[in-house]
Amino acid sequence: NTADTTGQARYINMSTLDSKALAAIRDRAAVTLGEIEAKSACAAEKETPCSWVRGGADDDKCLDEASTARCRFFNRNGFVLIPGFASESETLAMKKQMKDLAEVWDPASKASVFRTDEGQTKAQGSDDYFLSSASKVHFFAEKDATNEDGSLKAEFAGNKLAALNKAGHAMHIIPGAFRNYTTSKKVKDLVRELGWKDPVVPQSMYIFKQ
C-alpha cells in the first residue's frame, strides 16, 4: 500500500515485482521507519510519556533499573525496530509451512472472504468459520477471488495462495515453524525485556501481500 503523486492510496501486487523493485520498497520502508523512530524519540522528550505495556500515563521511573534502551523506547512509543530479528531460515520455514497448509485447504468446503471495509464487524461477527478460527488455522480469501456462491474463481485453481488475504488465527498452536518461532528463546527473551511479566499469545496471523 503506497501513495501516488496525487497523494491517493494505491495498492501494489508484490508478487508481480522483480527483485530490484522489491529491494527499493524495502529500502524506502527502512528509511520511513527510521524517520518515525527519530520523530518519536524527539516527541518523547517533550510530552508526558504513556506506557504501552502498563497503560495510562507513565514514565521510565516505574521501569526496572536494569531495563534496556529498547525497553524504554518501546515503553514510550509502542514499537521497536529490530532488523534481522527473524532469520532467513526461519522466514523460509514459515513460508513453506504456509504453502503446505494451503495445499490441503479445500476452498470448495469453505472459502470465507476477509473484509476490511465498513461491513467488517458485521461480516466477521456472524461468521462461524471466522469465530472458530481461534484454535485452528482457517483461510480467508480476497473479496475479488471468489464467485457469488463462495467458490474460488477458476483463475486461482492452480495457485490458491494468490487468492488468499490471510490465514489465522492459531499458527502458533500447530506443530511446525510458526510454533517454533513463537516459542523460541529469543522471542520469550524479547517480550520479557520489553516489560511483560506473564506474556501469552492470543492469536497469530499470516497476511498475504497480494
N, C-alpha and C positions, 0 to 999 in steps of 0.2 A: 504494500500500500504506500503510494508516494503522491506527490502533487505535481501537476503540470505547470506551465508558465502562467496560467491564469489563477493559480492557487487552488484549483479544484482537485479533490482527491481522485486518484485513478488507481487501478489495480493492475499488477503485472503477474503474468503466469511465469513463475520462477522456473518451471520445468522446461520452458522454451528458450531459456537464456544460455549462452555459451559461457565458458569458464572466465573469460575476460570480463563479461558483463556482471557475472556473479561476484567476482573479486571487487569490481568497482562499487557494487552495492554494499558489500561488507565493509569496505574502506570508508564509505560515506556514513554507514551506521556507527562505526567506531569513532569517527570524528564527532558525530551528533551526541553519542553517549558521553564523550569526553567533555563537550560543552555543557551538557546537563550536570555532570559532576562538578565542574568548576562553578557554575551558577549556584548550585545547591550549597556548596561549601561556603560561598560568599554570603548567601542569604542566611545561612545558619549562624553567622557571626552577628547578624543584625536583628534577627527575630527570636521570639521565645520558642525554643525547640519543643517538638512534640514527639513522644516516643512511639515508634511503630511496633515495638514489642509489647509495651505495657499499656499504651493508650493514654490519651489525655496529655495535658501539659507536663513536661518532664525536663530534666537536664542531666548532664553527664555525671552529676554528683551521685545519682542513685545507682550508677553502674559500679561494678566491682572494680577495685583499684587496679586489678590486673587486666582489665578489658583492653582489647586491641584497638588500633586505629580504625580498622574497618568495622568493628563492632560499634564504635561511637559514631562513625559516619552513617551506618545503617539505622542506628537509633534515632538520628536526626532526620534522615532523608527518605528512609523506606526502601532503599535499594543499594546494592553494592555490585560493582562490576569486577569479575574475576576472570580475566582472559585465560583460555585454555583449561578451565576447571574440569570440563568433561573431555577426556582424551579422545583421540580419533578412533581408537579401537572400541571404546565404549559407545560412541555415537553410531559407528558402523554396526555394532552388535544390536543396538536398539532398532535401527532401520531395518536390519534383516529380520528381527523378530516380528516387527510390524508387518513386513511383507508376507511372512509366513502366516500370521494371524489373518490377514486379509484374504489370502488364498483359500482358506477354509470357510470364509464368510459366504453365506448363501443369500444374496440380495433378494432372491425370489421369496424367501421366507419372511424377511423384514428389511425394508430399506427406508429408515426414518430420515427425514430431512432436518438438518440443524439450521435454525433460523437465528438471525441477529437483528431483525427489524422490530417494529413496534408490536408485532404479534408473537414475539419470542416467549414471553412469560406464559401466555395462554396456551401456546402450542406445546411447550415442554412440560408445563404443569399438568396437562391432561394426557400425556403420552406415557403409557406404562412401560414401553420399551426404553424410554429415556430414564424414567424414575427407577427402574430395576437395574440400571447400569452401575449402581453404586458398588456392587460387589462382583461385577462381571466386566468383560470388555465388549462393548457394543459399538456398532459402526453407524455413522451419521453422514449422509450424502449431501453434496451441494444441491441447492434448490433447482438448478438447471440440469441436473444429471439424471432425473427420474421422469418417467411418464406419468400421466394423470392417475393411473392405477397403482402408482408407487414403485413399479418395477424400474430397473435401470435401463437407460436408453441403450440401443444396440451399439452405439459407438464406444461404449465403455465395457463391452462384453469381454474384451481381451486385456483390459487394463483397469481393474476395479479400483486400484489406488488413485487413479486420476479422477474418479467420481466422488471421492471422499472429502468431506470438510474436516472431520475429526473422528477420533476413536476415544472411548473412555468408558468408565472412569476408574478402573481398577487394574491398570497395568502393573502397579506396584504389588499386587497381591499374587498374581500368577507367577510361577517359576520362570526364570529367564533373565534376560539382560536388564529389563526395567526394574525388577525387584532387586537384582544385584546392585544396580546403580543407586537406587533409592535407599537401600540399607547399607551402603558401603561406609567404611570408616570415615572417609573424607567428608561425606555428606553429614554424617552424625556429628563429626567434629565441628563442621562449619555452623550448623544451626545452634549448637551449644555455644560456640564462640560468639554468635550474634545475639545471644541473650535468652534463648528458650531453655526452660528448666525441664520440661517434660514434653518434648516435641512429638507430634503424631502426624500421620499422612492421611488427610480426609479423602483425597481423590487425586488421580493422575490422568492426564490427557495427552494425546498425540495430535497436534494440529498440523494439517496438511496445507502447505502454501501453494495452492493451485494457481 
